[in-house]
Amino acid sequence: MLAIRLPDELEKRLNALARRTGRTKSYYVREALFNQIDDLEDYYLGMETLERIRKGEEAVYSESEARRELGLED
């Protein structure tokens, strides 16, 4: 179970959408989360990696180094 507070305008839009389509507000909130969770996870993972790079805790490779390491050189 999850309870969230929405800004009034968003709540109004969600209510209108649910009324027009005959679906529940919960349905649309679940759909929105399903559609966005991958992007959010990728974003925060990327930000954590960037922070490690800035601190010198994460190795960084050029394209040519990565290609050579992966055996992709032509």
Protein Blocks (a to p, Z undefined) as FASTA:
>chain_A
ZZddddfklmmmmmmmmmmnopafklmmmmmmmmmmmmmmmmmmmmmmmmmmmnopaccd
dfklmmmmnopaZZ
